[in-house]
Amino acid sequence: MTPSDSRPAASRKAAYEQLRRRSTWRLLSATKAPAVIAILQSVFPAGSRRLPRSELIARVEAHLDLLHDESREQVRSASEYCDVWVREGYLTRRDDPRWSETTFEPSPDTVEAIGFIASLEEHRPTTTESRLQLVVQQFERLAVETEGDAQRRLRDLQRERERIEREIRELSEGEVKLPSAGTSLDRLRDILQIASELSGDFLQYREDLRAVDLHLREQILAPDGSRGEILEQLLAGDDLLGQSQVGRTFTAFFRMLNDPRQNQQAQEVIDRLLARDFARELSTAEREKLANVFSDLYEPAQEVLDVKTELYRSLSRFVRSQDFKQHRVLADLLQEAQHLALAQKDTVSHRTPFPLELDLSRIRVTSVSQHQLKDPTDPGAPAPAEVYDATTLSVKVLSDLVRSNDIDTVELTGNVNSVLADRGQATVADVLREYPASQGLASVIGLMFLATQFAQRREGDSELIGWEDASGTPYAARIPAFFFLDVVPAQ
């Protein structure tokens, strides 16, 4: 074998070394790959693409015994396993403002690994007649649509017309040619397999859009290159994400998926297929997948569109707010510092003391369990009552308050005399218990004014009175003890 013969193998080996770093390879070669893949398949079944952290941990915990074998590996909790899977790239963590907590979803590499294992488990050949027909039909369609020779295209259309007319004559004569049930079933399952692969493509779409966004930001911050042109396009409102290869591909797909006329036609076709005799050979899961083949695509497609829209808005804000200038200044300073460090690397040892002291910022780290969580349904402890110092009120002050606040002394006099007639004596608290203060604090002031005029005070004694204001807020006060012994004259 000559050295030139080994070059393709060496090139492939280098490419495989790069692929070996991907999460797909690491997951398939992991020691506990069977358990991890089985758990991820159970945690994220079809239709469940994103889970909040609490629900993810609960689902993983239900299968934790699959990960605890007889090996000497340290036993971990469900939360620890989830964190490890995020670091390994099996799961993708997202902070979505529409969710109250961090969400997780399988990464595109994980979906690819699960799909590979599922294909091995099904033992279904891919070199089928139906798949070959699909390939040939797409080749023929592309050749016709891209044909630039008008005469050649006209001949192709005439042959197609002759085929259609021949089929019409045969149907008119009562001759109906149908493929065998097995062939039809194979073709239908191949189509379903292609449709199921689209779910993983949605995850890849999002990752590719984020990669394009990162590349655009790097170009904006680059010291040279085409940053000026990119800035002009963004300031002019151009959607550079949508103009990228992945953006154009997804936009065309999303537009087709949301075409009402095409959706109606597709649903009619699916209903007709479900009514065919060969479709009865499908399993329950396959029939459900066929019935929802388009509706299952709407939600993940909308999620990709939301990501694309948010990235576009974030990139526009980044440019219009001039934040990129601050980032560029910081990048220039870092690059300058690196150049200075490289220039001194041969003359200054890395062990040389540096005459600069920095005060490191510190943060007090405490356990989350020390924090008291707030219960939204708990009204909490009532607010502490406000206590005011007692003051001595003279008869003159009370009289002025009565006049200035228009206190109904006539009503109060009647209340005192009524209680006095029933009990023989009465205090201010007795009157308020029988006749609540109709004017709130004003009624209390009026009763105190009457007590200083027509009641006897018992030195050293006091009593507690209570009343409510117009809004129903209760109040209490401690006042000197006054006793009404005689009828109060009409005021």
N, C-alpha and C positions, 0 to 999 in steps of 0.2 A: 504494500500500500504506500503510495507516495504521500508526501506531506500535504499536497493540495487536496487529496482525498479526505483528509481528516478535518479540513477547515469547516465544512458544513456541520459536522458533529460538534466541533468546538463552539461554533456559533450558536447551535441549538442549546448546548450545555450552558453557555452564558445567559441565554434567554430564559432557560429553566431555572437558573439560579435566581434571576429576578422574580420569576413567578413564585418561587418557593417562599418568598417573603410576604406574599399576599395571604390574607386571612383564609382564603379558600383552601390553600395548600395546608396551612397550619391546622385548620379545623379537621381536615380529613386525616392528617397524620398524628393528631393528638392521641395521647394514651387512652383517654376516656371519650374518644370521638363517638362511639355508638351511643353512649348515655347522653352526651351533650346534644347530639343531633336529634335524638328521640325526644328529649325534653323541649328543645326549641321548636320542633314540629308540633308538640302538644300545646306549648304555651302560646304559639302564634299560629293557630289553625287558619284555614282559608277564610278570608273576610275580616280577620283581626290583625291588622298591620301595625298598630301602635298601642302601647299600653302605658298607663302611669306607673311610677315606680312601685307604689304600694301594691297594686294589683299584680305586677310582674313578680315581685318577691313572693307574694302569696301563691301564685301558680307554680313557681319553681320549687317552693317549699313542699308542695304536695308530691313532688317527684324526687325529693332529696335523697331518698334511700338508694336510688340508682347510682348516685355519685359516691356513696360511702361503701366502698368494697373492703376487702380484707387487706389492702395494701397499707403500708405504713405512712401514707400521705396524711398530712394534718387535716383533720375534719373541719370543714368550713360551713358557715351559715349560707342561707340562700342569698342574703344581701352581699356577702363576700364573693360568692360565685358570679353574681351579676356584675360586680365591679371588675372582676378578672376578665369576664367576657367582653366588657367594653374596652379594656386595655388591649385585649387580643384582636379586637376588630370584629368580633362575632356580632356584637350589638352596637347600634348607633344611638347616642344620647342626644335628645333635642330639648331645648328650652322654648316651648311654644307659649306665647301669651294667652292663647285660648284655653290652655290647661292650667289648673291650679298647682300642678307639680310637674317635675321633670318627666318626660316621656321617653320610651325606649322602643326601638323597632329593629328587626333583623337587618344587618348590613347587606348590600348587594352581593358581596362575596359569600355570605352565609346562605342566601337564597340560591346562589349558584351551586354551592356544595350540597344543599338539601335536594335540589333538582337532579344533580348527578347521582346521588344515592338512590333517589326514587326511581330513576331510569334503570339502575341496576336491579332494583327489587322487582320491577314490573317484567323484566325479561322480554320486552316488546321490541321486535326488530324495527330498525328505522329504514332499511332498504326495502320498502314495500312498493307495490305497483301504484298505490294511491299517491304516495309521496312523489314518485317519479312523474306521475301525471300532473301534479301540482307544479313541479319544477318546469316541465315542458310547457304547460299552459302559460306560466308567467314569462318564460322566454319568448314564446310566440307573441304574447300581448305586447311585450316591450319592443320586439322587433317591428311590429306593425306600427306602434305609436311613434317610433323614432325614425321611420322610413322617410327619407327625403325625396325619393324618386316618386313623382306623382303617378306615373304609369304602373310602376310596381305596386304601389299602394292600391291603385284602382283594381288591378288584377286580384290582389288579396281579398279585397272587399267583394268582388264578383264571385270568387270561389266560396266565400262565406255565405253569400246570398244563395248560391246554388245548393249549398248544404242545408240551409234553412228551408228552402222551397222543397227539397227532396224529403225532408223530415215532415213537412206539412202534408205532402201527398200521402206519405205512409200513414200518418195519423188519420187522415181523411178516409183511408181505406180500412181503418180499424186495426192497423198493425202498430203495436206499442212495444218497443224494445227497451228493456230495463236491465241494468247491471245486476249481477247476483247479489243476494243479501249479504254474503260475506264481504264482497268488494265494497259495497255501500257502507257497511259497518266499519271497515278499515279506514275508508276515506273520512268518515265522520269522526272517528277517534283521532286521526291525524290532525284534523282541523281543531279539535278540542285541545290537543297537546300544544299546538301553536298558540292558541288563545291563552292557555294557562301560563305560558312563558312570558306573556306580556306583563304580569305582575312584578316580576323581577326587573323588567326593563324600566318600570316607573321609578323604582329605587335608584337605578343607575342614572336615569334622567336627572334626578335631584342632585346626585353627586356630581354629575357632569356640569350642571348649571352652576353649582357652587365653585367648581374648578375654573370655569370661564370667568366668573365674578372675581375670583382671586387673581387670575392672570391679568384682568383689566386693571385692577388696583395696583398690581406690581408694575405694569407699564406706566401708569400715571405717576408713580413715585420714582421711576427709573430716571437716572441723570440725563440720559439722552434717548434717542430712538424716536418713536412715533407718538410720544405722549401729547404733543401739541395737537395733533390731528384727533386723537381720542378725546381730549378735553373739549375741543370744538364740537365734536359730534354729540357728546353728552350734554353740553350746555345748550345745544340746539334741540334737545329733546329726543335724539335718536335712541332707539332701543337696541343697544349693541348686544345685549343678551339674546334678544329675539332674532337678531341678524346672524348669530353664530350658527354653526352647523347643527348643534344639538337643539338650539332654539327653533330653527326653521323646521327641523324634523318633528319636534313635539307640536309646534303650532299647526302643522298640516294634519297631524294625527288628531289633535283636539278638535280642530274644525270639522273633520269628518265624523268624529264621534258625536258631536253635538248638532249634526245636520238633521232637523226633524223629519224631512222627507225620507232620507236614507235610513233613519232609525225605524220609521214605520215599515218600510219595505223589508228591512232586515228582520224585524220581529215577526212579520207575516211569513217569511221564509222559515224561521225557526219553528213557528207553530206548525207549519206543514211538515217539517222534518220529524217533529215529535209525534205526529200522527201516522208516520210510516211504520210498516210492519217490522222492518229491520231495527228500528229504534227501540223496540221492546226488549231487544237483547242487551241494551245498555243497563248498567247498574243504576241504583237510585242516585248515587252521587254524580254519575255521569249525566243522567237526565237533568238533575238540578243544575249542574254546571252549564249544560246546553241551554236551559231555559233562561239562565241569568248571565249568559256569556257577555252581553253588552252592559247590562245594568251594573255588573260587578266592576266594570272599568271606570265608571263615572267618578266614584269617590277618590281612588288613587290619582286619576287624571286631574281632578280638581285640586288635590293636594300639591301636585307638581306645578299647576298654574299659580297657586298661592305662593309657593316658594319663588317662582320666577318673578311674580309681581313684587314681592317683598324685596328680593335682591335688586331689582331695577330701581325701586324707590330708595333703598339704602344707598345704592351707588350714586343716584342723582343727588341725594342730600350730601353725600361725601364730597361731591364736586361743587355744588352750588353754595354750600356753607363755608367753602375755602378750607375745610379741615385738612385736605390733602397737602396744603402748603406747610402746615405744622408737622405733619408726618414726614414731608420731604426734608424739612430742616433737621428733624431728629435723625433721619437716615443719613444725611450728609455729615452730621456731627459724629455719628457712630462710625461711618466710613473713614473720616479723618482720624479718629482715635485708633482705628485698626491700622491705618497706614503708619502712624507714629509708633505704635507698638511693634510693628514688623520692622521698622527702620532701626529700632533699638534692640532687637532680639539677640543680635550677635555681640553687642557691647555691654548690655546690662543683664546680669543674671536674674533668673526668676526668683532667686532667694534673697535678692537685695532688698533691705527694708525700705519701705516707701514712707516718706515723712508726711503722712496725711492721716488724720483721725476723722472717722465718720461716726456720727451718732446713729446707730441702727434703730429703726422704728421697732417697737415691740407691741405685741398684742397678747392680751390675757386669754388663754385657751381654757375653756371650761367644757364640761360635759353637757350635751343637749338635755339630758335628763334633769339637770338642775333648773331648767326653765319651766315656769308654770304656764301651761297652755291656757288660752282664753276660750271659754265655752260661750259661743254666741247666744245660746238659749238661757244662760244664767244671768239674771238681772243684776247679780252682785249684791254686796252689802249696801244697805241704805247709807246715804250721805250723813256724816255726823251732824248732830243738831248744833245750831249756832247759839252760843250762850252769851248774853249781854250782861254787863255789870248793872246791879240795881242802883237806882238813883231816887232821891227824895223829891216828890212832886208836891208843890205847895198848892193851896186852894186857888190862888190867883192864876197859876199856870194851868190848872185844870179848867178853870172858868174860861180862860182865853182859848183853850183847845176846843171847848164845847161850842163857843160862839163861832170860831173860825171854820169848824168842820161841819156845821149844820147838823149836830147830833140830835136825834129825836128823843128828847128828855121826857116828853109826854108818854111815849110808848114804854120807856124804861121805868117811869114812875108807876105806871099801871102794872108792869111785871113784878116790881118789888112788893107792891101792896097785895097782889094776888098770892104770892108765895107767903107773905106775912099773915094773911088771913087763914091760910091752910095750916101753917106750922107754929104761929105765935111769934117766931123770930126767923130771921133769914140773914145769910151772908151773901156776898157777891157770887161765890161759887154756887150756892144754892139757886140763885136766880138764873145763872147761866145754864145750869143743868136742866131747869124747867123750861127756860125760854132761851134758846141759843141766840148768840149775838147776830142780829139781822144786819147790822152795819159793820160787822167784823171788829177791828180794833176800836173803831169809833164808839161802838156800844160799850166796850170795856171801859173806855175813858169816861163815858157818860155815867156808868154805874159807880166808878171811883169818885166822880164829882158829887153824886148824890150821897155816897157813903161818908165823905168828909163833911157834908152839910147836916145829914139827918141820922147818922148811925154812930154807935159807940165803938171806939177802937180798943181792943184788948192788947195792952202793951206786951211785947215779947212773943206774941203769937202771929203766925202767918198761915196762909192757905194757898193751895195750887189751883189755878183756874185754867180753863182751856177754851179755845174758840177757833173758828176757821175763817179765812178771808173769802173774797168773792170767787176765787178760782178753786176753792176747796182745800187749800193747803192748811194743815193744822198747825196751831201755835199753842204755846203754854207759857205761863208766867207765875211767879210766886209774889204775892202781894200781902200787905199787912191785913190782919183779921179784923173786919168791921162787922158789927151785928146791928141789923135793923130791928128795933124793938117797938117803934111807934109808926103809925101810918104816915107816909110821906105826903106832904101837901101837894096838890096839883100844881104843875109848873106852867 
